[in-house]
Amino acid sequence: MHSEPETRNSKLRQLRWRCRRGMLELDILLEGFLQHGYEALDGGQRADFERLLALPDQELLEYLLGTRTSTEGSLAHVIACIRNTSVF
């Protein structure tokens, strides 16, 4: 049986791996958010973050740079959180 910290660390390692993309801009935005903003999300928002990670790189980049807008309010909220944490 895994302890809660082990399970949490395993999940963060998985997410960190999924944040590594084919574009440096996405790597910076997503990994930065994982370090500085992810912990503030509630369970539903964390699930939305994982849904964002399933998007193709170009679509995700457009959302994060603001050249495309999500019509899903829950995703738009997480996108805004990522953008607010960004170093760009």
BAMI-990136 format. One record per atom (N, C-alpha, C): x, y, z; residue in one letter; residue number from 1; atom name. Coordinates in pm, whole numbers. Layout:
# BAMI-990136
REC  X  Y  Z  A  NUM  CA
...
***
This chain:
# BAMI-990136
REC  85  -118  0  M  1  N
REC  0  0  0  M  1  CA
REC  90  125  0  M  1  C
REC  55  220  -85  H  2  N
REC  133  343  -97  H  2  CA
REC  82  448  0  H  2  C
REC  174  521  57  S  3  N
REC  134  631  144  S  3  CA
REC  89  748  58  S  3  C
REC  18  839  119  E  4  N
REC  -33  956  46  E  4  CA
REC  79  1040  -17  E  4  C
REC  188  1071  57  P  5  N
REC  297  1147  -7  P  5  CA
REC  359  1075  -126  P  5  C
REC  372  940  -119  E  6  N
REC  428  864  -231  E  6  CA
REC  336  874  -351  E  6  C
REC  206  860  -329  T  7  N
REC  108  868  -436  T  7  CA
REC  110  1007  -498  T  7  C
REC  116  1110  -415  R  8  N
REC  120  1249  -462  R  8  CA
REC  245  1273  -545  R  8  C
REC  360  1227  -495  N  9  N
REC  485  1244  -568  N  9  CA
REC  484  1169  -701  N  9  C
REC  425  1052  -703  S  10  N
REC  415  975  -826  S  10  CA
REC  328  1049  -928  S  10  C
REC  218  1105  -881  K  11  N
REC  129  1181  -969  K  11  CA
REC  200  1304  -1025  K  11  C
REC  274  1374  -941  L  12  N
REC  347  1492  -987  L  12  CA
REC  455  1455  -1089  L  12  C
REC  520  1340  -1070  R  13  N
REC  619  1295  -1167  R  13  CA
REC  552  1266  -1302  R  13  C
REC  436  1202  -1298  Q  14  N
REC  362  1174  -1421  Q  14  CA
REC  322  1304  -1491  Q  14  C
REC  272  1399  -1415  L  15  N
REC  232  1526  -1473  L  15  CA
REC  353  1601  -1529  L  15  C
REC  463  1599  -1459  R  16  N
REC  584  1666  -1507  R  16  CA
REC  625  1607  -1642  R  16  C
REC  617  1476  -1655  W  17  N
REC  651  1411  -1780  W  17  CA
REC  554  1456  -1891  W  17  C
REC  425  1463  -1858  R  18  N
REC  325  1504  -1958  R  18  CA
REC  339  1652  -1994  R  18  C
REC  399  1733  -1908  C  19  N
REC  421  1875  -1936  C  19  CA
REC  536  1897  -2033  C  19  C
REC  618  1798  -2052  R  20  N
REC  729  1809  -2147  R  20  CA
REC  673  1787  -2286  R  20  C
REC  679  1891  -2367  R  21  N
REC  617  1887  -2499  R  21  CA
REC  721  1905  -2608  R  21  C
REC  675  1918  -2730  G  22  N
REC  764  1938  -2843  G  22  CA
REC  800  2084  -2866  G  22  C
REC  747  2173  -2783  M  23  N
REC  773  2316  -2798  M  23  CA
REC  828  2372  -2668  M  23  C
REC  937  2444  -2678  L  24  N
REC  999  2503  -2559  L  24  CA
REC  901  2593  -2484  L  24  C
REC  822  2671  -2557  E  25  N
REC  726  2762  -2494  E  25  CA
REC  629  2686  -2404  E  25  C
REC  579  2572  -2455  L  26  N
REC  487  2491  -2374  L  26  CA
REC  558  2432  -2253  L  26  C
REC  679  2385  -2274  D  27  N
REC  755  2329  -2161  D  27  CA
REC  766  2433  -2049  D  27  C
REC  803  2553  -2085  I  28  N
REC  822  2659  -1986  I  28  CA
REC  691  2692  -1915  I  28  C
REC  585  2712  -1993  L  29  N
REC  456  2748  -1934  L  29  CA
REC  401  2637  -1844  L  29  C
REC  400  2516  -1895  L  30  N
REC  337  2406  -1821  L  30  CA
REC  419  2363  -1699  L  30  C
REC  550  2351  -1716  E  31  N
REC  632  2311  -1602  E  31  CA
REC  636  2420  -1496  E  31  C
REC  637  2545  -1539  G  32  N
REC  631  2656  -1443  G  32  CA
REC  502  2654  -1363  G  32  C
REC  392  2627  -1433  F  33  N
REC  264  2619  -1363  F  33  CA
REC  261  2501  -1267  F  33  C
REC  314  2389  -1311  L  34  N
REC  316  2272  -1224  L  34  CA
REC  392  2302  -1095  L  34  C
REC  499  2380  -1104  Q  35  N
REC  578  2416  -987  Q  35  CA
REC  513  2524  -901  Q  35  C
REC  446  2620  -966  H  36  N
REC  403  2738  -891  H  36  CA
REC  253  2761  -883  H  36  C
REC  173  2679  -948  G  37  N
REC  30  2705  -944  G  37  CA
REC  -59  2584  -928  G  37  C
REC  -7  2468  -963  Y  38  N
REC  -88  2346  -963  Y  38  CA
REC  -147  2314  -826  Y  38  C
REC  -70  2331  -721  E  39  N
REC  -114  2296  -585  E  39  CA
REC  -238  2376  -543  E  39  C
REC  -258  2494  -601  A  40  N
REC  -372  2577  -564  A  40  CA
REC  -503  2531  -629  A  40  C
REC  -495  2439  -724  L  41  N
REC  -615  2391  -792  L  41  CA
REC  -690  2290  -705  L  41  C
REC  -822  2290  -719  D  42  N
REC  -900  2186  -651  D  42  CA
REC  -904  2061  -741  D  42  C
REC  -969  1957  -695  G  43  N
REC  -970  1830  -768  G  43  CA
REC  -1026  1840  -909  G  43  C
REC  -1135  1913  -926  G  44  N
REC  -1194  1930  -1059  G  44  CA
REC  -1103  2009  -1151  G  44  C
REC  -1040  2110  -1098  Q  45  N
REC  -948  2191  -1178  Q  45  CA
REC  -825  2111  -1216  Q  45  C
REC  -781  2024  -1129  R  46  N
REC  -666  1938  -1161  R  46  CA
REC  -703  1843  -1275  R  46  C
REC  -826  1793  -1273  A  47  N
REC  -873  1708  -1383  A  47  CA
REC  -878  1788  -1513  A  47  C
REC  -920  1915  -1505  D  48  N
REC  -922  2001  -1624  D  48  CA
REC  -780  2025  -1675  D  48  C
REC  -685  2042  -1586  F  49  N
REC  -545  2058  -1626  F  49  CA
REC  -499  1935  -1704  F  49  C
REC  -535  1817  -1657  E  50  N
REC  -499  1695  -1727  E  50  CA
REC  -567  1687  -1863  E  50  C
REC  -689  1735  -1873  R  51  N
REC  -758  1740  -2002  R  51  CA
REC  -683  1833  -2097  R  51  C
REC  -633  1944  -2046  L  52  N
REC  -554  2036  -2130  L  52  CA
REC  -428  1966  -2182  L  52  C
REC  -366  1887  -2096  L  53  N
REC  -243  1818  -2136  L  53  CA
REC  -267  1716  -2247  L  53  C
REC  -391  1675  -2266  A  54  N
REC  -424  1578  -2371  A  54  CA
REC  -442  1646  -2507  A  54  C
REC  -446  1779  -2510  L  55  N
REC  -465  1852  -2636  L  55  CA
REC  -338  1849  -2720  L  55  C
REC  -354  1862  -2851  P  56  N
REC  -236  1874  -2937  P  56  CA
REC  -157  2001  -2901  P  56  C
REC  -26  1996  -2922  D  57  N
REC  62  2107  -2884  D  57  CA
REC  16  2241  -2940  D  57  C
REC  -14  2246  -3069  Q  58  N
REC  -48  2374  -3131  Q  58  CA
REC  -175  2434  -3071  Q  58  C
REC  -276  2352  -3049  E  59  N
REC  -401  2399  -2988  E  59  CA
REC  -376  2450  -2846  E  59  C
REC  -301  2375  -2770  L  60  N
REC  -270  2415  -2634  L  60  CA
REC  -192  2546  -2632  L  60  C
REC  -95  2560  -2720  L  61  N
REC  -17  2682  -2727  L  61  CA
REC  -106  2802  -2760  L  61  C
REC  -198  2786  -2853  E  62  N
REC  -289  2895  -2888  E  62  CA
REC  -374  2937  -2769  E  62  C
REC  -421  2841  -2691  Y  63  N
REC  -497  2874  -2570  Y  63  CA
REC  -411  2952  -2470  Y  63  C
REC  -289  2903  -2449  L  64  N
REC  -204  2964  -2347  L  64  CA
REC  -149  3100  -2388  L  64  C
REC  -134  3123  -2518  L  65  N
REC  -88  3253  -2564  L  65  CA
REC  -204  3351  -2585  L  65  C
REC  -326  3301  -2576  G  66  N
REC  -443  3388  -2589  G  66  CA
REC  -486  3414  -2731  G  66  C
REC  -434  3340  -2827  T  67  N
REC  -478  3358  -2966  T  67  CA
REC  -600  3274  -2999  T  67  C
REC  -640  3190  -2905  R  68  N
REC  -760  3106  -2917  R  68  CA
REC  -825  3104  -2780  R  68  C
REC  -957  3101  -2778  T  69  N
REC  -1030  3103  -2651  T  69  CA
REC  -1111  2975  -2635  T  69  C
REC  -1102  2915  -2519  S  70  N
REC  -1181  2795  -2490  S  70  CA
REC  -1324  2836  -2458  S  70  C
REC  -1418  2762  -2513  T  71  N
REC  -1559  2788  -2484  T  71  CA
REC  -1605  2715  -2358  T  71  C
REC  -1519  2628  -2305  E  72  N
REC  -1551  2558  -2181  E  72  CA
REC  -1501  2640  -2064  E  72  C
REC  -1592  2684  -1981  G  73  N
REC  -1556  2769  -1868  G  73  CA
REC  -1453  2709  -1774  G  73  C
REC  -1464  2579  -1748  S  74  N
REC  -1371  2516  -1655  S  74  CA
REC  -1230  2511  -1713  S  74  C
REC  -1220  2484  -1843  L  75  N
REC  -1088  2486  -1906  L  75  CA
REC  -1034  2627  -1914  L  75  C
REC  -1122  2722  -1945  A  76  N
REC  -1080  2862  -1954  A  76  CA
REC  -1023  2909  -1821  A  76  C
REC  -1081  2863  -1711  H  77  N
REC  -1031  2902  -1579  H  77  CA
REC  -888  2850  -1557  H  77  C
REC  -864  2725  -1591  V  78  N
REC  -731  2667  -1573  V  78  CA
REC  -631  2733  -1668  V  78  C
REC  -674  2762  -1790  I  79  N
REC  -588  2832  -1884  I  79  CA
REC  -548  2968  -1826  I  79  C
REC  -644  3038  -1769  A  80  N
REC  -614  3168  -1707  A  80  CA
REC  -516  3152  -1591  A  80  C
REC  -532  3047  -1512  C  81  N
REC  -439  3022  -1401  C  81  CA
REC  -298  2999  -1454  C  81  C
REC  -285  2922  -1560  I  82  N
REC  -153  2897  -1618  I  82  CA
REC  -94  3027  -1671  I  82  C
REC  -174  3104  -1742  R  83  N
REC  -126  3230  -1798  R  83  CA
REC  -85  3327  -1688  R  83  C
REC  -158  3328  -1578  N  84  N
REC  -126  3418  -1466  N  84  CA
REC  2  3378  -1393  N  84  C
REC  42  3253  -1408  T  85  N
REC  163  3205  -1342  T  85  CA
REC  285  3215  -1434  T  85  C
REC  261  3245  -1561  S  86  N
REC  369  3238  -1660  S  86  CA
REC  473  3347  -1641  S  86  C
REC  590  3318  -1695  V  87  N
REC  701  3413  -1691  V  87  CA
REC  710  3494  -1819  V  87  C
REC  623  3466  -1916  F  88  N
REC  622  3541  -2043  F  88  CA
REC  559  3675  -2025  F  88  C
***
